Amino acid sequence: MQSGPERMQPGGGRNAPFGALERRIARRYLGARKSEGGVAVIAAISFVCILLAIAAMIIIMSIMNGFREKLIELTIGSEGHMYVGLLSPDPGPDRIRELEDRLSTLPGVDEAFEFSENFAGIQANGQLTLGRVIGIRPQNLDEFPLIADNIQSGSLDGFGQGRGAAHRIAIGVHLAASLGLSAGDRLRIMTSRTRSTVTGPMPVMKVYTVGAVFNTGLYQTDLNYIYMDLDQSQLLFSNGRKSGEIQMRLIDPDQLEVAARQARDAAGEPVLMQTWKDRNSTTAQALRTEQIAMRMIFIVVVIISTFPILAAMIMLVKNKSRDIAILRTIGATRGSILRIFFLAGSMIGSLGTVAGLAFGIVFCLHINVVQGIIEALTGVELFPADIYHIDTGIPAKVVWGEVAMVALCGFVISAVATFFPALGASKTDPVEELRYD
């Protein structure tokens, strides 16, 4: 039977690396009061700092993801995610229908349909302006909730119906205001196509009835966009010829590269291709910049939050230098000392990270409840729907990949902040520490 103090040698059981003995000593050091050389108060402060930093980043990144999703939804709510154009000047209805069917069945594609897009002069009540005329089938227009769900006056029920001047179209609220129009009024659309008359070439034009006025909340869309039946649009702008343009809507608007590659293969011939990011390059670049900036800020915040851990470990090593010397004299190796203090610091960082993750995720999943409580206490509406065009409260989308990245960074940065004081503790010379005791 071994006599004397238990020697801390590597091996199985209690004295194994990171074993029960080393963990117990690490816990005792963290929980010790200041009078005993411990750093319990500073350790608690460090824990709270890590918790708040991790939780704040989860909440902020989730809210930014939610706003990003809403911004994309608003930006492309009246447009497609991808556009495929045949190079043939008159591909014919059979070829268009075949391409529609092929693109619609691709993985990740929600729908694909023919459309047309032209610029034209819009005239009414003595006013003239330029507008973008979108030709689309009525059933496809219903798939654009930003338009279909935001009709300010009139209705889409009769969209594309009517004969002659009674043919019903939909226009934006700002375009209607600039021309003094409301639902039921008539306007004239003038194209760049001309026809010969006795007085010379005249632009082809036609009168239409405003069947619906929509208000998307996007100024450029509400000022410039006009929707009309696809057949009418092709008759007006190209004398009935097919445009050869297919609009695609994806299940995930960010999966553009994969969808583009699949669409080119499905077309079986050279095609022109454009994505929503190409058409909204400024918005797309702003979103990319925002993501990069948020990740940089996150790393800086987590690094700053580890400073209390670094200070706590330096103080703990200084206060426990005599204990370190005693442990060394009874057989503890430098590796064992390093592991004890590394465990002590890692406990703070790990527990703070886990608690921060839990708090941040729960906060995001119940963010509308939190918003309601704050609004009830302050009497102030945090996100007015008429300003932000978000009627579902604060948008928050938890991306689990980003949560994993936050957790990994929290663990790694905390471990790095702990390692160097622990390394210093392992280099303590027991002879020098005990010389005058």
N, C-alpha and C positions, 0 to 999 in steps of 0.2 A: 504494500500500500504506500502510495506517495505521501511523504510528509512535507510540512512547510507550505508556503504559499503556492497557489496553483500557477504553474508556468504557462505563459501564453505562447505555445509553440504551434506551428501550423499542423493541421491534421483534421480528422473528422470531428463531428459533434460540435461541442460548444466553442472550441478554439479554431474551427475552420475559418478561412478568410471570409469576412462579412458574416460570420457566424453569430450565435446568440450572445456570446460574451461581448464581442465588439459592438453589437447593436445596443446591448444594455448599457454599456459605458457611454456610448454616444447619447442615448436618451437621458441618462443621469446628468451629463454635462449640460445639455440644453435646458433641462428643468431646474437646474440648481439656481438658488437665489444669488443676488449680487454679493451678499456677505460671504457666500461659499465659493466665489470666483466664477459663478455662472453668468449667463447672459439671457435669462428667461425673458426679460422685458424687450430687449433688442430683438431676440428671436421672434417674439410675438409681432413686433412691429414689422420685421422682415416678412413674416408670413402674410400679414395684411397687405403689404406693398405688392408682393407677387400676386396675391389674389386679385387685388384691384386692377393691376396692370393687365393680367390675362383676361379677366372679365370685361374690362373696358375694350380690349381689342376684339374680343368675340362679338360684343354688342355693336361696336362701331363698324366692323367689317360686315356683319350681318345686315345692318341698316343700309350701308353703302351698296351691298349686293341687292337688297330690296329696291332701293332707289334706281340702281342700274337697270334692273329688270323692268321697273315701271317706265323708265326713260326710253328703253328700247321698245317697250310695248306702245308707248305714245308715238315714238319716232316712226315706227314701221306699222303702226296700227291701221294706217290708210294705204299702205303699200305692201308689196310682196317682199319676200326675203331674198329671192333670186330671180333673175330675168334671163330667159334664153331666147335668142333671136335667130331665125333661119336667114341665111344669106340670099336665098332665092327671092326674087322680087314678087312672085306670085305662087306660093307653094301649093295652093289649092286646099279645099276643106278636108280631103281624105288624109293628106300628109299632116295637117295640123291635128286632126283627131287622133291619128296614130301616135304622134309625138306626145300629145296630152296623156294618152293612155300609158305610154311607156314611163313618162316622168312621174305620173301619179302613183305608180306601183313601186317606185324606188324606196329602199329602206330609209326611214327618217323624213320622208316627204309626206306632209299632211294632205296637200292637194296641189294640182297644177291645172291651169286653165288659160285659154286664149284671152288676150286683152289687146287694147290699142291705146296709144298715148300720143297726143298731138297738141301743139300750141295753136291758139286761135284768138282772134279779136272778139270781145264780148261787148255788146252794145245794148243799152236800155236807158230810157228817160233822158236821152241826149248825152249820156255819158259813154265813154269808150275806154276799155281797159284790156289787158292781156291776161289770158287764163290758160290753164292746163286741162285739157279735156281727156278724161279717161273713159274708154269704151269697155264695158264689162257686162256680163250677163247678170240678170237680176238675182239668180240664186247664188252667184259668186259674191255679189255685193253684200249679201246677208252674212257672209263669212268674215266681214271686217267689222268687229264690234265697235271700233272707234267711230265708225260712221253710223252703222245701223242702230247703235244704242244711244246716240247723241243727236237725235232729230229734234231741232228746236221748234220748228213749225212745219206743217204739212205732214206727209207720210210717204214711206217707201212702198206702200201697198200697190200703187199704180205705176211704179217705176218701169219705164220702157214701154208703157202702153199709150194709146192715143194715136190719132191720125193727123197728119199735117202739123199745124202749129200747136195742136193739143198734145203732142208727144211730150211725156213728162220726164224731167231730168232732176238731178239734185245738185245744189250748189252750197258753198260755204257761207257762213254767217257774215263774215267781213266783206266778201264779194257782194253779197246781197245788200249790205248796208251801203257800200260804195256806189252801187248802181240804183239805190232806192227801191229794191225789190223785196217782195215777200211771197209766201206760198200762194200760187194761183196766178201770179203775174207772168208776163212773157218777156223774153229777151231774144236777141239775134246773135247767132254765132257765125263769124266770118272766117273762112279758111284762106290759106295761101294758094289754094287751087283756083284757077280762073276758067271762065267760059266766055266765048265770043258773043258779043251783042252788036246791035246796029251802031251803038256809040263807042264800041271798042271793047277790049277785055275787061271783064268785071269779076271780082272775087265771088266764089261760090259761097252762098250764105243760106241760112235757114232759121226760122223762128221756132222757139220751143217754149213750153210752159214749165215754170218752176213748180215741181211737185213736192219737193222737200228742201228744207234749209237745215244743214247740220252745223253743229258747234263742237268741234273736237277739242278746243282749248289750245290748239297749235296754230299760231297766227298765220304762218305761211300756207298751211293746208287750208284754213278757213278763208284765206284771201284769194287763193289761186285755183283751187281744185273744182272741177265740174265733172259729175258722173252722168254718163248717158248709156243707153243700151248699146251693146257691142255692134249689132247689125246696123243700127242707125249711124254710129260713129264711122264705120267702114264705108257706108254709103256716102256720107258727107265728105269725108276726107280723102278717100281713095276710090270713089266710084264703085264701091262694092267689093274691091279686091281684099283678100285676106292680108292681115298685117304680118303674119309669120312670127308674132311675139307670144311667148308663153310666160306666164307669171307663176312662180312656185312659192308655196308657203311651207316652211319646215317645222317639224316638231320642236327642234332646238335651233333657234336662229343663229347660234354661234358655230354650228357645225357646217360652215360654208365650204371649206376646202374639200371635205369628203363628198358633199352634195354636188359640188361643181365637177369633180372628177367623174362621179357616177352619171351626171347629166350629159357630159360630153360623150361618154361611152354609149349611153342610151340613144343619143341623137343619131349616131352613125355617120355624121357628116360635120364639116366645120360649122361652128355656130358662134355668134356673138354672145358673150356672157357678162352679166353685171350683177353685183350683190348689193344688199342694202347698205353695207359699209362703204362701197364705192359711191353710192348716191348720197350718203351722209358722212362723208369723210371727216368733217370737222367734229361731229359728235362721236364717231368711232375713235378718233385720235384722243379726244378728251377723256373717254372712258378708259383707254389704255394708260394714259398718263396718270389718271386717278388711281388705278390699280397699283401701278409701280410706286407712286407716292405713299399710298397707304401701307404697303409692305415695308418700305423704308422707315416710316414713322413707327410702325409696330416694333421693328427690331430695336430702334433707339429707345423706345419706352420700356421694353423688357430689360435691356441692358441697364438702364438707369434704375429700374426697380430691384436689380440684384446688388446694388451698392450697399444697402443695409445688411445683406447677407455677408458680403465681403467684410464690412466693418465688424459685424458680430463675430465672425470666425477669427479675425485678427485679435480682437479682444479676448476671445475664449482661449486661443493659443497662448496669449501673454499671461492670462490669469492662471492657466493650468500648466504652466511650464514646470513647476515642481512635481505635479502629478505625473507629467510625461516622463520626467527623470526617474521617478520611482517605478513606473511601469517598465521603463527600459532596464532598470537594475534587476527586476524579477523575471526578465526573459522576454519582454515584448520586443518584437523586431521593429525596424523602421517602417516596414510595410504595414504592420499592424497598427502603429500610431497613425500613419497616413490614412488608413481605412477608417479608423475611429472618427477622426475629424472630418473626413470626407463624408461619412455617413451622417454626421451631425448637421453639416451644411446642406446635404442633399435632402435630408428630411424636411427642412424648411422649404426648400425650393419645390420639392415634389408635392408636398401637401398643399402648398400655396397654389401650385399649378392646377392640381386636381380640383381644389375648391373653387378656383377662378373659372375653370371650364364648366363646372356644374352650375355655378351662379350665372355665368354669362348665357349658357344655353337655356336655362329655365327662364331667365329674363326675356330672352328673344322669343321664346315660344309663347310667352304670356305678355308680350309687349303692349298689346291693345288694352289689356287690363290695367297695366301700369299707366298707360296714357290716360285712361278714363279716371283713375284715381287722382292723377296730377291735375287734370282739367277740372275735376270736382272740387279740389282743394283751392285752386287758383282762380277758377271761373274764367279761364282763358282757353280758347280752342288752339291747340298746338299746331295742327296742320289743317287749316281751312280748305275744304274741298274746292271752293271756287277759285282759290289761288294756286294750289298745287295739283288740282285735277286728280286727286287721290281720295276716293271716298271710302277706303277700307282702313283708315288709320295709318299709323306709321308703318311703312313697309319694312319687313325684316325677313331675310332669307338665309337660313343657316346652311352653309356649304360645308359638308362634313370633311371634305379634303382640306379646306382651310382650317377647320378646327383641329385636324390632325397636325397640320403644319405649326399652328400656334402652340399645341401641346409639346411637340418635338422641340421647338425653339425654347420654350420655357424650361424644359428638362435640361437641354444641352447648355444653355447659357448659365443656368443655376449651377450645374456641375462644374463648368469652367471657373465660375467665380469662387467655388468652394475648393477647388483642387489646389490652388497655389498657397493659401494659408495652411492647408493640410500638409502640403509638401514641406512648408517651413517648419511645421510641428515635428515632422518625422526627422528633421535634421538637428533637433535639439540635442545638445551634448549633456548627458546626465552628470558627468563629472563636474562640469562648470556650474550646473544648476544646484548641485548638492554640496559644493565645496565648503560653503560657510554655514551649512545646516548641521 
